[in-house]
Structure formats: C-alpha cells, structure tokens
C-alpha cells in the first residue's frame, strides 16, 4: 500500500492561493463543483432523460364485478381493558378509518 500522497503539502503557516493547485492538478472541491454543475445542467435540459413509456394496464387485474369491501379490526389489537376503555378503542378504530370492530 502506497501511503505517500501525490500532492505536495503546503508549508506550515502558508495560505492557499487561488490557482495554487494548478501544479498539483484538480482539487477535490473543484471536482465536486464541476460534477454538481454538470448534473444540474443536465437536469435542466428538456428531454435529457428518456421519457418513460406509459404502462398498459394488466388485464388480469381488471374485475368484472365490484365488491364493497369493508375494513374491520379485532378488539384484541387494542390494549383493552388494561390501558384503554371500550369507548376509546371504538373511537380510535373509527378515527383510523375502520368500518367495524370485532368484539371478543
């Protein structure tokens, strides 16, 4: 494993000068800026990404009959009677959108 960096370290106490990286190549910060700029420009160009073809509906999923389905929940799903009253359980089921509750 080569632990030696390809970049020469800056002398202690010296500040980075703009363009000082020209000798060392492209810095990580400049590479990141360039890639983000390119990605942003590509996102703004209309038609850069191929439009998805509309998906045809699956004939097997179509049903000739419609059934009115109702959702219900069992009272055992609630912490009754240890922590909730029956009225609280029924109200919680109603607020959650259940059509009924199965009593034990």
C-alpha positions in Angstrom: 0.0 0.0 0.0 1.4 3.4 -1.0 0.9 5.9 1.8 2.7 8.7 0.0 0.3 11.4 -1.2 0.6 12.6 -4.8 0.0 16.1 -3.5 2.8 18.2 -2.1 1.9 19.5 1.4 1.7 23.3 1.9 4.4 24.8 4.1 3.3 25.5 7.7 1.6 28.9 8.1 1.1 29.5 4.3 -2.4 30.2 3.0 -3.9 28.7 -0.1 -3.7 30.9 -3.1 -6.2 30.8 -5.9 -4.6 28.8 -8.8 -2.0 27.3 -6.5 -3.5 23.9 -7.2 -2.6 24.3 -10.9 0.7 22.5 -10.3 -0.9 19.7 -8.3 -4.0 19.1 -10.5 -7.7 19.4 -9.8 -8.7 19.6 -6.1 -11.5 17.5 -4.7 -13.5 20.7 -4.1 -13.2 21.8 -7.7 -14.0 18.3 -9.0 -17.2 18.2 -6.8 -18.2 21.7 -8.0 -17.7 20.6 -11.6 -19.7 17.4 -11.3 -22.6 19.1 -9.4 -22.7 21.9 -12.1 -22.8 19.3 -14.9 -25.5 17.3 -13.1 -27.6 20.4 -12.6 -27.2 21.5 -16.2 -28.2 18.0 -17.4 -31.3 18.2 -15.2 -32.4 21.5 -16.7 -32.1 20.3 -20.4 -35.5 19.1 -21.5 -35.5 15.7 -23.0 -32.1 14.8 -21.5 -33.7 11.8 -19.8 -35.7 9.4 -22.0 -39.4 9.7 -21.3 -40.9 6.6 -19.7 -43.4 4.7 -21.9 -46.9 4.6 -20.4 -47.5 1.2 -18.8 -50.5 -0.7 -20.2 -53.0 -1.8 -17.5 -52.8 -5.5 -16.7 -56.0 -7.2 -18.0 -55.8 -9.8 -15.2 -56.3 -7.2 -12.6 -59.5 -5.9 -14.1 -62.5 -7.3 -12.4 -65.9 -7.6 -14.0 -67.6 -7.3 -10.6 -67.1 -4.7 -7.9 -67.5 -5.6 -4.3 -67.9 -3.0 -1.5 -65.1 -4.1 0.9 -65.2 -3.0 4.5 -62.2 -2.9 6.9 -62.6 -4.1 10.4 -60.2 -4.8 13.3 -60.4 -7.1 16.3 -60.6 -5.7 19.8 -57.5 -7.8 20.7 -55.5 -5.3 18.6 -56.1 -2.7 21.4 -54.7 -2.6 24.9 -58.2 -3.2 26.3 -59.0 -3.1 29.2 -55.5 -2.5 30.7 -54.9 0.9 29.2 -57.9 1.9 27.2 -61.6 1.9 27.7 -64.0 0.3 25.2 -65.2 3.8 24.1 -61.6 4.8 23.5 -60.9 1.7 21.4 -64.0 2.2 19.3 -63.2 5.9 18.7 -59.6 5.1 17.8 -60.8 2.5 15.3 -63.2 5.0 13.8 -60.6 7.7 13.5 -58.2 5.2 11.8 -60.8 4.6 9.1 -62.1 1.1 10.1 -65.7 0.3 9.2 -66.2 -2.1 12.1 -64.7 -3.7 15.1 -64.9 -7.4 16.1 -65.8 -7.7 19.8 -64.3 -10.6 21.8 
